[in-house]
Amino acid sequence: MEGRYIIGIDPGQSGGIAFLDIIDHTLRAIRTPVFRPNKKLKRKNTTYDIQTLVSLFDLPIETVICAVLERVNTMPGQGIASNGKLMYGYGLMHGLIAKFNHKLVMARVWKKKLNLSSDKDLSRIRASEMFPLCADAKLWHTKNRDGVAEATLLTAWCADAMSLPVSLCDFYPIS
């Protein structure tokens, strides 16, 4: 079986995961799966849905061309708990893609290549421009879905970095 998927991951609990299928010209882009064991505590009790994450990445190695994960660092001024959650999620995602050919890329590197800044709204706009058939699918229609847009843009960056002959405007969304 030949490679078909490029996987993009924007880490963090509000991040996203995108699977670009270059054979079927489909894009599956979702928010990072999380759950709240105690719904009354809201975000303070949110954790990664590891069972769902493991099943998402249960792909034969040869079907994945490349998985790209945005490299994160701790942020000055952020709390220890926030940084701990971010680094935990980054490590979890890194572990899930370790079996595949993968790249770790700093945000400033891939965003510079795609003419982006740290503005999350700009990422959502750019994703709609690059993937016009997916623009109306409500994959990244609200501010809290910017991680989905950025995961999708990471797949575009990876396709370009690997010089794959992919026309992004031909991809349509699947659920």
Steps between C-alpha positions, in 0.01 A plus 500: 500500500641840410501809718188707493469706820664816623409563861514846657478554875455824689565380858307599807152429625355767271716387209411291202595201289473487121531202266564597139438204266691578181352203312129560568546880526326516835566690818390382842566773754383481862557662836731311730282239675453585868248413766391631837448226760318756718293730280440750782869594522520609133854559363682432826405136471561450128738226394606338173281218372789259461285210376367710210847639426653152483226384262550806275867418455447126456612512139744271319841667497532484123178700448637812667728712283579732788356623827588854602468626856537862600784521749406684818695660781402616843388861508631753750219640709286190462424294805672174581175306456434655156853428381479150644179424310645640177821297526304187600286534188805564283671189636184295456465606135870445436468148638198427280683598180841358591446189286444710187738711296449828682617857532500736797475860389496830686195718436713789377653277228182366342304822553771705328485268198121545482516877563326478838545672833392393846148628419269198531228663286750539219572125520130426461475733200812353339371144546179599321702654216727199460221243536201675337285185477533463878427866581124448537527173691521676838832333581649826632203739491531625860790648696528196726572281197817682396699189601318303230593764242862497613520120490365517144756766407775280642404233245529761224841608630616137511379427145694803380812416706502150350438638149191284454298582188177573689234752396341599831201670339374156385458355851155457649407440864390171652384428851 
